Amino acid sequence: QVQLVESEGGLVQTGDSLRLSCVLSGRTFSDYVMGWFRQAPGKEREFVAAISQSGITTFYGDSVKGRFTISRDNAKSTVYLQMNSLKPEDTAVYYCAARSANQGISTVISEYKYWGQGTQVTVSS
């Protein structure tokens, strides 16, 4: 059974940086495409970033392009989300998710089978 555990988020100020991590256990990490999603209060969950099993291919949501970077360390079974130049509108619960690499990389929420518990990121103005 795949389990995903995200690191603690936090409260930061506008313009700050924060790195989230997510560890996958229970299965071989490199067999999975990984994604990050977020959900702000009163809004639907949205795609943030995704990375292929090799780490070569990445996708980003339009609102985070150029500011966020997704990466992975297959030896540590960990995916990261480096968030720079944070804005108040980045405030949300951030979730990591996994889907079988056989199915290919995806930006679609419903195509990810496994989810972490979520971690709160709050950006103050």
VOPAGU-2260 file (C-alpha; in pm, 1 decimal, decimal comma):
REM VOPAGU-2260
SITE   aa  ch    i         X         Y         Z
SITE  GLN   A    0       0,0       0,0       0,0
SITE  VAL   A    1     140,2     337,5    -101,3
SITE  GLN   A    2     165,9     598,1     171,0
SITE  LEU   A    3     257,2     960,7     114,6
SITE  VAL   A    4     369,6    1189,5     394,4
SITE  GLU   A    5     427,7    1557,6     335,5
SITE  SER   A    6     656,8    1778,7     537,6
SITE  GLU   A    7     519,3    2059,1     747,4
SITE  GLY   A    8     423,0    2370,6     561,9
SITE  GLY   A    9     429,4    2695,7     743,3
SITE  LEU   A   10     353,1    3062,2     771,0
SITE  VAL   A   11     573,5    3282,2     554,7
SITE  GLN   A   12     570,3    3636,0     422,9
SITE  THR   A   13     519,8    3758,3      70,9
SITE  GLY   A   14     835,7    3705,6    -130,3
SITE  ASP   A   15     969,9    3429,9      93,1
SITE  SER   A   16    1067,3    3081,9     -15,3
SITE  LEU   A   17     959,3    2746,7     123,1
SITE  ARG   A   18    1038,5    2389,3      26,8
SITE  LEU   A   19     790,2    2109,3      73,5
SITE  SER   A   20     886,0    1745,3      62,5
SITE  CYS   A   21     685,9    1426,7      36,6
SITE  VAL   A   22     807,4    1076,6     109,3
SITE  LEU   A   23     651,6     772,0     -54,7
SITE  SER   A   24     662,7     438,8     127,1
SITE  GLY   A   25     519,8      96,1      68,1
SITE  ARG   A   26     620,0      66,3    -295,4
SITE  THR   A   27     910,6     150,6    -525,3
SITE  PHE   A   28     917,0     527,7    -561,0
SITE  SER   A   29    1062,8     525,6    -910,7
SITE  ASP   A   30     756,4     336,1   -1033,6
SITE  TYR   A   31     544,8     646,8    -982,2
SITE  VAL   A   32     480,4     979,6   -1142,5
SITE  MET   A   33     449,4    1241,9    -870,7
SITE  GLY   A   34     240,3    1554,0    -853,5
SITE  TRP   A   35     166,1    1847,3    -626,9
SITE  PHE   A   36    -179,1    1999,1    -598,8
SITE  ARG   A   37    -328,8    2265,0    -374,9
SITE  GLN   A   38    -663,3    2372,6    -243,5
SITE  ALA   A   39    -739,0    2718,7    -115,4
SITE  PRO   A   40   -1036,0    2789,1     113,5
SITE  GLY   A   41   -1357,9    2789,8     -84,3
SITE  LYS   A   42   -1186,3    2683,2    -405,4
SITE  GLU   A   43   -1144,2    2362,0    -595,6
SITE  ARG   A   44    -825,4    2165,1    -576,1
SITE  GLU   A   45    -587,5    2268,9    -853,3
SITE  PHE   A   46    -281,9    2129,8   -1025,3
SITE  VAL   A   47      52,7    2278,4    -923,6
SITE  ALA   A   48     329,0    2060,2   -1069,3
SITE  ALA   A   49     410,9    1709,4   -1185,4
SITE  ILE   A   50     728,5    1516,2   -1254,0
SITE  SER   A   51     796,8    1200,8   -1447,7
SITE  GLN   A   52     948,3     892,7   -1287,8
SITE  SER   A   53    1292,5     982,7   -1420,3
SITE  GLY   A   54    1262,3    1348,4   -1328,1
SITE  ILE   A   55    1332,9    1456,5   -1683,7
SITE  THR   A   56     982,2    1578,9   -1764,3
SITE  THR   A   57     800,7    1838,0   -1554,1
SITE  PHE   A   58     474,7    2027,0   -1590,5
SITE  TYR   A   59     358,6    2334,5   -1401,9
SITE  GLY   A   60      35,4    2515,7   -1348,0
SITE  ASP   A   61      24,0    2860,0   -1506,7
SITE  SER   A   62       1,8    3039,4   -1172,9
SITE  VAL   A   63     330,9    2893,3   -1046,4
SITE  LYS   A   64     545,1    2877,3   -1358,7
SITE  GLY   A   65     879,2    3043,8   -1306,3
SITE  ARG   A   66     837,4    3049,5    -927,8
SITE  PHE   A   67     795,5    2685,0    -824,3
SITE  THR   A   68    1021,6    2391,6    -905,7
SITE  ILE   A   69     937,2    2026,5    -865,0
SITE  SER   A   70    1215,7    1772,6    -828,1
SITE  ARG   A   71    1264,0    1421,9    -700,3
SITE  ASP   A   72    1529,1    1205,1    -541,7
SITE  ASN   A   73    1453,5     844,9    -625,3
SITE  ALA   A   74    1718,8     721,1    -383,5
SITE  LYS   A   75    1533,7     894,0     -99,6
SITE  SER   A   76    1182,3     818,0    -227,7
SITE  THR   A   77    1112,4    1188,8    -200,3
SITE  VAL   A   78     956,0    1453,1    -417,6
SITE  TYR   A   79    1014,3    1821,5    -349,2
SITE  LEU   A   80     834,9    2143,9    -427,6
SITE  GLN   A   81    1057,4    2448,8    -406,4
SITE  MET   A   82     838,6    2756,5    -382,8
SITE  ASN   A   83     996,7    3096,3    -440,9
SITE  SER   A   84     854,9    3447,6    -454,5
SITE  LEU   A   85     551,7    3336,3    -259,8
SITE  LYS   A   86     234,4    3539,9    -283,0
SITE  PRO   A   87     -75,8    3554,8     -59,8
SITE  GLU   A   88    -268,0    3376,4    -334,6
SITE  ASP   A   89     -40,1    3075,9    -288,0
SITE  THR   A   90    -203,3    3019,9      50,8
SITE  ALA   A   91    -356,4    2673,2      42,6
SITE  VAL   A   92    -333,5    2318,7     164,2
SITE  TYR   A   93     -73,5    2146,1     -51,2
SITE  TYR   A   94    -104,1    1779,2    -137,4
SITE  CYS   A   95     139,8    1542,2    -298,4
SITE  ALA   A   96       1,2    1263,8    -512,0
SITE  ALA   A   97     124,7     958,3    -699,2
SITE  ARG   A   98      16,5     764,4   -1000,5
SITE  SER   A   99     170,6     465,1   -1171,9
SITE  ALA   A  100     441,6     561,5   -1416,3
SITE  ASN   A  101     293,8     312,9   -1663,7
SITE  GLN   A  102       6,6     556,6   -1706,5
SITE  GLY   A  103     230,0     851,3   -1788,9
SITE  ILE   A  104     262,5    1198,1   -1643,4
SITE  SER   A  105     -61,8    1386,2   -1586,1
SITE  THR   A  106    -196,2    1719,8   -1465,9
SITE  VAL   A  107    -543,2    1580,7   -1397,9
SITE  ILE   A  108    -642,9    1544,6   -1034,5
SITE  SER   A  109    -866,1    1242,8   -1085,7
SITE  GLU   A  110    -585,1    1049,0   -1250,9
SITE  TYR   A  111    -378,7    1032,4    -932,7
SITE  LYS   A  112    -456,6     734,9    -714,7
SITE  TYR   A  113    -258,2     803,8    -399,3
SITE  TRP   A  114    -266,5    1120,4    -190,7
SITE  GLY   A  115     -89,5    1261,7     110,0
SITE  GLN   A  116    -271,8    1415,4     401,9
SITE  GLY   A  117    -197,0    1770,6     298,1
SITE  THR   A  118       7,8    2045,9     455,4
SITE  GLN   A  119     -91,7    2408,2     513,6
SITE  VAL   A  120     104,5    2688,7     355,4
SITE  THR   A  121       4,4    3040,5     451,8
SITE  VAL   A  122     158,0    3345,6     289,9
SITE  SER   A  123      98,0    3672,6     470,5
SITE  SER   A  124      93,6    4005,7     292,6
